[in-house]
Amino acid sequence: MTTSQGGCQCGKIRYRLTAKPQMLYICHCSDCQKQSASAFGMSLRMRPGDIEFAPGLEAMQSWDTRGEDGRIKRCHFCPNCGTRIMHSSDDADETVSIKAGSLDDTSVLRPRAHIWLKSAQSWVAIEREQFACFDAEPDDSILDKEAQNSESHHV
């Protein structure tokens, strides 16, 4: 894999991905719509150990919210410019979601799934035969299976 790099808008947070992401999915939940100030958010599922943050730069800040399942979603962002960098949980070993728009080169992104379609904007056209589609958030095991079934999710 070619190393992918990214960061916030002001440059005070920088990271690099040291392994291929597990998958890229598009999330249409109302939280992602608000966070992205758009119709959806894009997330790269990664193992936490496969992300290296540049030392000596500004430390990310975070705040917690709860998903519909009651679990904590920790939202990490640049304290200077506010760019959301990733989401994690309170389990340090659980996969994290890098906000895909924070990558330096997004031209190679190929989503594998759309989730939370019950919250999608009615004007967003989705070619359902090309993607795994879910009305809500599927179990991690289902997303893991989708990731294994396709090579179209790499960066």
C-alpha positions in Angstrom: 0.0 0.0 0.0 1.2 3.5 -0.7 1.1 5.4 2.6 -1.8 7.7 2.8 -1.5 10.9 4.8 -4.0 13.5 6.0 -4.7 16.1 8.5 -6.8 19.1 9.5 -7.4 22.2 7.5 -4.9 24.4 9.4 -2.1 21.8 9.3 -1.7 21.5 13.1 -2.9 17.8 13.1 -1.2 15.4 10.7 -1.4 11.6 10.4 -0.4 8.8 8.2 -2.1 5.4 7.6 0.4 2.6 7.9 -2.0 -0.1 6.6 -4.8 -0.5 4.1 -8.2 0.7 5.6 -10.7 -2.1 6.3 -13.4 -0.3 4.2 -14.8 3.1 3.3 -18.5 3.7 3.9 -20.9 6.6 3.5 -22.9 7.5 6.6 -26.2 9.3 6.2 -27.1 9.6 9.9 -28.2 12.9 11.3 -25.0 13.2 13.4 -22.7 12.9 10.3 -24.9 15.3 8.4 -24.4 17.9 11.2 -20.7 17.1 11.7 -19.9 17.4 7.9 -22.4 20.3 7.3 -23.5 18.2 4.3 -25.7 15.3 3.3 -23.5 12.6 4.6 -20.1 11.8 6.1 -17.4 9.4 4.8 -15.6 7.1 7.2 -12.5 4.8 6.8 -12.6 1.9 9.2 -9.1 1.4 10.6 -7.4 -0.5 13.4 -6.2 2.1 15.9 -2.6 0.8 15.6 -2.5 1.5 11.9 -2.7 5.3 12.3 0.4 7.4 13.3 0.0 11.0 14.4 2.9 13.3 13.8 4.7 14.2 17.0 5.2 17.7 18.1 2.0 19.1 16.5 -1.1 20.2 18.3 -2.9 17.5 20.3 -6.4 16.6 19.2 -9.3 17.3 21.5 -12.4 15.2 21.9 -15.9 15.1 23.1 -18.3 12.2 23.7 -21.8 11.6 22.5 -23.9 8.4 22.4 -25.2 6.6 19.4 -28.6 5.2 19.1 -27.3 1.9 20.6 -26.2 3.9 23.7 -22.5 3.3 23.1 -20.0 6.2 23.4 -18.8 7.8 20.2 -15.7 9.8 20.9 -15.3 12.7 18.4 -11.7 13.8 17.8 -11.0 17.2 16.3 -8.3 19.9 15.9 -8.7 22.5 18.6 -7.4 25.2 16.3 -9.6 24.9 13.2 -12.3 22.4 14.4 -11.7 19.8 11.6 -13.1 16.4 12.7 -10.3 13.8 12.2 -11.8 10.6 13.5 -14.4 8.8 15.7 -13.6 6.1 18.3 -15.2 4.5 21.2 -14.2 4.0 24.8 -12.6 0.7 23.9 -9.0 1.4 22.8 -8.9 -1.9 20.7 -12.0 -1.3 18.7 -11.8 0.0 15.1 -11.9 3.7 14.6 -13.3 5.8 11.7 -11.0 8.3 10.1 -13.0 11.0 8.4 -12.1 10.3 4.8 -12.3 13.9 3.7 -9.3 14.7 5.9 -7.0 12.7 3.6 -4.6 14.7 1.5 -5.7 12.7 -1.7 -9.3 11.7 -1.8 -9.3 10.9 -5.5 -8.6 7.2 -4.8 -11.5 6.7 -2.4 -14.1 4.0 -3.4 -16.9 3.5 -0.9 -18.2 0.0 -0.3 -21.4 0.7 1.7 -24.0 3.3 2.6 -25.4 3.2 6.1 -28.2 5.0 7.9 -30.2 5.3 4.7 -33.4 5.9 6.7 -31.9 9.4 7.5 -30.6 10.1 3.9 -31.7 13.2 2.2 -34.4 12.4 -0.4 -32.4 14.1 -3.2 -29.3 11.9 -2.7 -29.3 9.3 -5.5 -27.7 6.0 -4.5 -27.1 3.2 -7.0 -28.1 0.4 -4.6 -26.9 -2.4 -6.9 -23.3 -1.1 -6.6 -23.2 -0.8 -2.8 -24.1 -2.7 0.4 -27.0 -0.6 1.7 -28.3 -0.5 5.3 -31.2 1.5 6.8 -29.4 1.9 10.1 -26.0 1.0 11.4 -25.1 -2.7 10.8 -23.3 -4.8 13.3 -19.5 -4.6 12.9 -19.5 -8.3 11.8 -21.6 -7.4 8.8 -19.3 -4.5 7.8 -16.3 -6.8 8.3 -17.9 -9.3 5.9 -18.5 -6.5 3.3 -14.9 -5.4 3.6 -13.6 -9.0 3.0 -15.9 -9.4 0.0 -14.6 -6.4 -1.9 -11.3 -4.8 -3.0 -13.1 -1.6 -4.0 -12.6 0.1 -0.6 -8.9 0.7 -0.6 -7.0 4.0 -0.7 
